[in-house]
């Protein structure tokens, strides 16, 4: 990669719960991440509103903290939209998956962008079907325009990304989504490579399909969302909502490296890793090494 990497710390837990993901950025810094990747050494810190977290659902939207998430997202949106990212590659460290709202809204102000979404979960719940009201289980629905307008239409930018410009990689919660009545990403124009597909078709064949799709898309670029629970539960149990199975760190590193080699990736975020569940720091080191491998 020829661009310097500008790290943004955005450890919001407003779309989840304050159990530890707010320490994700620091845990990766402690592994030497800033020296492992060609990064700008000054980190940009996005102010969080974590101290105002409310565990009760909003009665109108059925979501947790919709006003706080909107306000946080506006600040993150403004930073992502900054002209500095015409030369620097933004790497946003969360936090929970709701940080994607501000990111994709910010990109929408700059042009037409696609989204490559690595996650064990579809994150496609409608609020009334979510068992928790956590926006982290509906972020993909929101950024594609489904959900309360306070979150889907920030800056009158609805939708932040079109279904046909989204690639979902690694889903393995299909049975759970059916059980609770979630919307189904496979009934949309979202391109889905779930875990079963990757295992049956082979990672290299799936990567070739993804690269062809990216090369043919008439877009200004793609953003990569990395929810670390896409990693195998055996290799990364340090997440709040665990599922059996998953991709290996090696496989995810291969995906990232190949995507970045296309020259079409304009930024990345990392979410959901919970350092409180990794007291020895071993998983944090593996995540850091995976990112370093991707950028070299």
C-alpha positions as CSV (number, residue, x, y, z in Angstrom):
1,X,0.0,0.0,0.0
2,X,1.4,3.4,-1.0
3,X,-1.0,5.5,1.1
4,X,-0.3,6.3,4.8
5,X,-2.9,4.8,7.1
6,X,-4.7,7.3,9.3
7,X,-6.1,5.6,12.4
8,X,-9.3,6.9,13.9
9,X,-10.4,5.8,17.4
10,X,-14.2,5.6,17.5
11,X,-14.9,3.2,20.4
12,X,-18.6,3.8,20.7
13,X,-20.7,1.2,22.6
14,X,-24.0,3.0,22.1
15,X,-25.2,0.3,19.8
16,X,-24.3,-2.6,22.0
17,X,-23.5,-2.5,25.8
18,X,-20.5,-1.3,27.9
19,X,-18.9,-4.7,28.5
20,X,-15.5,-4.0,27.0
21,X,-15.5,-3.3,23.2
22,X,-14.8,0.4,24.1
23,X,-11.2,-0.7,24.8
24,X,-10.7,-2.2,21.4
25,X,-8.4,0.6,20.1
26,X,-6.1,0.7,23.1
27,X,-5.8,-3.1,23.1
28,X,-4.5,-3.0,19.5
29,X,-2.2,-0.1,20.2
30,X,-0.7,-2.2,23.0
31,X,0.3,-4.8,20.5
32,X,2.4,-2.3,18.6
33,X,-0.1,-1.8,15.8
34,X,1.1,1.8,15.0
35,X,4.5,0.4,14.3
36,X,3.3,-2.7,12.4
37,X,1.5,-0.8,9.7
38,X,2.5,2.2,7.7
39,X,0.4,4.6,9.8
40,X,0.4,8.2,10.6
41,X,1.5,8.2,14.2
42,X,-1.1,10.7,15.4
43,X,-4.4,9.0,16.1
44,X,-7.6,11.0,15.5
45,X,-10.1,10.5,18.4
46,X,-13.8,10.8,17.7
47,X,-15.6,11.8,20.9
48,X,-18.0,9.2,22.2
49,X,-21.1,9.7,24.2
50,X,-20.6,6.4,26.0
51,X,-21.1,8.0,29.4
52,X,-24.8,8.8,28.4
53,X,-25.5,5.1,27.5
54,X,-29.1,4.1,28.2
55,X,-30.1,0.5,28.4
56,X,-33.8,1.2,27.8
57,X,-35.3,1.0,24.4
58,X,-36.6,4.2,22.8
59,X,-40.4,3.8,22.7
60,X,-40.7,5.3,19.2
61,X,-37.8,3.6,17.3
62,X,-37.5,0.5,19.5
63,X,-33.7,1.0,19.4
64,X,-31.2,1.7,22.1
65,X,-29.8,5.2,22.2
66,X,-31.0,6.4,18.7
67,X,-30.4,10.1,19.4
68,X,-26.9,9.5,20.9
69,X,-26.0,7.3,18.0
70,X,-27.2,9.9,15.5
71,X,-25.1,12.6,17.2
72,X,-22.0,10.4,17.4
73,X,-22.5,9.4,13.8
74,X,-22.6,13.0,12.7
75,X,-19.2,13.6,14.2
76,X,-17.7,10.5,12.6
77,X,-19.4,11.3,9.3
78,X,-17.7,14.8,9.2
79,X,-14.3,13.2,9.9
80,X,-14.7,10.5,7.2
81,X,-15.8,13.2,4.7
82,X,-12.6,15.2,5.4
83,X,-10.4,16.0,2.4
84,X,-7.4,14.4,4.1
85,X,-8.7,11.0,3.1
86,X,-8.0,11.7,-0.5
87,X,-4.4,10.9,0.3
88,X,-4.6,8.9,3.6
89,X,-6.3,5.5,4.1
90,X,-8.7,5.7,7.0
91,X,-8.7,2.8,9.5
92,X,-11.5,3.3,12.1
93,X,-11.2,1.3,15.3
94,X,-14.5,0.8,17.2
95,X,-16.5,0.1,19.2
96,X,-19.5,-1.7,18.1
97,X,-20.9,-2.1,14.6
98,X,-23.1,1.0,14.8
99,X,-20.1,3.1,13.9
100,X,-20.7,2.0,10.3
101,X,-23.6,4.5,10.1
102,X,-21.4,7.5,10.4
103,X,-18.8,6.0,8.1
104,X,-21.2,5.2,5.3
105,X,-23.0,8.5,5.6
106,X,-19.6,10.3,5.4
107,X,-18.7,8.4,2.3
108,X,-22.0,9.2,0.7
109,X,-21.1,12.9,0.9
110,X,-18.0,12.2,-1.2
111,X,-19.5,10.0,-4.0
112,X,-20.8,6.5,-4.7
113,X,-19.3,3.8,-2.6
114,X,-19.8,0.1,-2.0
115,X,-19.5,-1.9,1.2
116,X,-17.7,-5.2,1.8
117,X,-19.2,-6.5,5.1
118,X,-17.4,-9.2,7.0
119,X,-19.5,-10.4,9.9
120,X,-20.8,-13.7,11.4
121,X,-24.2,-12.1,11.6
122,X,-26.4,-10.6,8.9
123,X,-27.0,-7.5,11.1
124,X,-30.2,-7.0,9.2
125,X,-32.9,-7.0,12.0
126,X,-35.7,-4.6,11.9
127,X,-35.9,-2.9,15.4
128,X,-39.2,-4.6,16.4
129,X,-37.7,-8.0,15.7
130,X,-34.4,-7.4,17.5
131,X,-34.4,-9.2,20.9
132,X,-32.2,-6.4,22.4
133,X,-32.8,-3.2,20.5
134,X,-29.1,-3.0,19.9
135,X,-28.3,-1.1,16.7
136,X,-25.2,-3.3,16.3
137,X,-27.6,-6.1,15.2
138,X,-29.2,-3.9,12.5
139,X,-26.4,-1.8,11.2
140,X,-26.4,-3.3,7.7
141,X,-30.2,-2.8,7.5
142,X,-29.8,0.8,8.5
143,X,-27.0,1.8,6.1
144,X,-29.0,0.3,3.2
145,X,-32.0,2.4,4.2
146,X,-34.1,0.2,6.4
147,X,-35.1,1.4,9.9
148,X,-35.9,4.6,11.7
149,X,-35.1,7.8,9.7
150,X,-33.2,9.3,12.6
151,X,-30.5,6.8,11.7
152,X,-31.1,6.0,8.1
153,X,-31.4,9.6,6.8
154,X,-28.7,11.6,8.5
155,X,-27.9,14.7,6.4
156,X,-30.8,13.6,4.0
157,X,-28.4,11.0,2.6
158,X,-30.7,8.0,2.6
159,X,-29.7,5.3,1.7
160,X,-25.9,5.5,2.5
161,X,-25.3,2.5,0.2
162,X,-27.4,0.6,-2.2
163,X,-28.1,-3.1,-1.8
164,X,-26.5,-4.0,-5.1
165,X,-23.2,-2.4,-4.0
166,X,-22.9,-4.5,-0.8
167,X,-21.0,-7.8,-0.5
168,X,-21.6,-9.7,2.8
169,X,-18.9,-12.3,3.7
170,X,-19.0,-15.0,6.3
171,X,-22.6,-15.1,7.7
172,X,-23.3,-18.0,9.9
173,X,-26.4,-16.9,11.9
174,X,-29.1,-17.8,9.3
175,X,-30.9,-20.2,11.6
176,X,-31.0,-17.6,14.3
177,X,-32.3,-14.9,12.0
178,X,-35.1,-17.2,10.8
179,X,-36.0,-18.0,14.4
180,X,-36.4,-14.4,15.4
181,X,-38.0,-13.2,12.1
182,X,-35.2,-11.0,10.8
183,X,-35.2,-9.7,7.3
184,X,-33.2,-12.0,5.0
185,X,-30.3,-10.5,3.1
186,X,-30.6,-13.2,0.5
187,X,-34.0,-11.8,-0.5
188,X,-32.3,-8.5,-1.5
189,X,-29.7,-7.5,-4.1
190,X,-26.9,-7.8,-1.5
191,X,-24.3,-10.2,-2.8
192,X,-23.8,-12.8,-0.1
193,X,-21.0,-15.3,0.4
194,X,-22.0,-17.0,3.6
195,X,-19.7,-19.4,5.5
196,X,-21.2,-22.5,3.9
197,X,-20.7,-21.0,0.4
198,X,-17.0,-20.2,1.1
199,X,-16.4,-23.7,2.4
200,X,-18.0,-25.4,-0.5
201,X,-16.8,-23.2,-3.3
202,X,-13.3,-22.6,-1.9
203,X,-11.9,-19.3,-0.7
204,X,-9.9,-18.6,-3.8
205,X,-12.9,-19.0,-6.1
206,X,-15.0,-16.7,-3.9
207,X,-12.2,-14.2,-3.9
208,X,-12.0,-14.3,-7.6
209,X,-15.8,-13.6,-7.8
210,X,-15.5,-10.7,-5.4
211,X,-12.7,-9.1,-7.3
212,X,-14.6,-9.4,-10.6
213,X,-17.6,-7.8,-8.9
214,X,-15.4,-4.9,-7.5
215,X,-13.6,-4.4,-10.8
216,X,-16.9,-4.1,-12.8
217,X,-18.7,-1.8,-10.3
218,X,-19.0,1.7,-11.5
219,X,-18.2,3.2,-8.1
220,X,-15.7,5.5,-6.4
221,X,-14.5,2.7,-4.3
222,X,-15.4,0.3,-1.5
223,X,-15.3,0.3,2.3
224,X,-14.4,-2.8,4.3
225,X,-16.3,-3.5,7.6
226,X,-14.5,-6.1,9.8
227,X,-16.5,-7.4,12.6
228,X,-14.1,-9.7,14.4
229,X,-16.7,-12.3,15.2
230,X,-16.4,-13.4,11.5
231,X,-13.3,-15.1,12.8
232,X,-13.8,-18.7,14.0
233,X,-15.1,-18.9,17.5
234,X,-12.3,-21.3,18.3
235,X,-9.7,-18.6,17.3
236,X,-11.6,-15.6,18.5
237,X,-14.0,-16.2,21.4
238,X,-13.5,-12.6,22.6
239,X,-16.8,-11.3,21.3
240,X,-20.1,-10.7,23.1
241,X,-22.3,-12.8,20.8
242,X,-20.6,-16.1,20.0
243,X,-21.4,-18.5,17.2
244,X,-19.8,-21.9,16.4
245,X,-17.6,-22.1,13.3
246,X,-16.1,-19.2,11.3
247,X,-13.2,-18.1,9.1
248,X,-9.6,-18.4,10.3
249,X,-7.3,-15.5,10.8
250,X,-5.3,-16.7,7.9
251,X,-8.4,-16.7,5.6
252,X,-9.4,-13.2,6.7
253,X,-5.9,-12.0,6.1
254,X,-6.0,-13.4,2.6
255,X,-9.3,-11.7,1.9
256,X,-8.1,-8.3,3.1
257,X,-4.8,-8.5,1.3
258,X,-6.5,-9.4,-2.0
259,X,-9.1,-6.7,-1.7
260,X,-6.5,-4.1,-0.9
261,X,-4.4,-5.2,-3.9
262,X,-7.4,-4.2,-6.2
263,X,-6.7,-0.5,-5.4
264,X,-10.4,0.0,-5.0
265,X,-10.6,-0.1,-1.1
266,X,-10.9,3.4,0.4
267,X,-11.0,2.5,4.1
268,X,-11.7,-0.1,6.8
269,X,-13.2,-0.3,10.2
270,X,-12.7,-2.9,13.0
271,X,-15.4,-3.7,15.5
272,X,-16.8,-6.0,18.2
273,X,-13.6,-7.4,19.6
274,X,-13.9,-7.3,23.4
275,X,-10.5,-7.1,25.2
276,X,-12.1,-7.9,28.5
277,X,-12.5,-11.5,27.2
278,X,-8.8,-11.6,26.1
279,X,-6.9,-11.0,29.4
280,X,-3.6,-12.2,28.0
281,X,-3.8,-10.1,24.9
282,X,-3.2,-13.0,22.6
283,X,-6.3,-12.4,20.4
284,X,-5.5,-8.7,20.2
285,X,-2.1,-9.6,18.8
286,X,-3.6,-11.9,16.2
287,X,-6.0,-9.1,15.0
288,X,-3.1,-6.7,14.9
289,X,-0.9,-9.1,12.9
290,X,-3.8,-9.8,10.6
291,X,-4.2,-6.1,9.8
292,X,-0.4,-5.8,9.4
293,X,-0.3,-8.7,6.9
294,X,-3.2,-7.1,5.0
295,X,-1.4,-3.7,4.5
296,X,2.0,-5.1,3.4
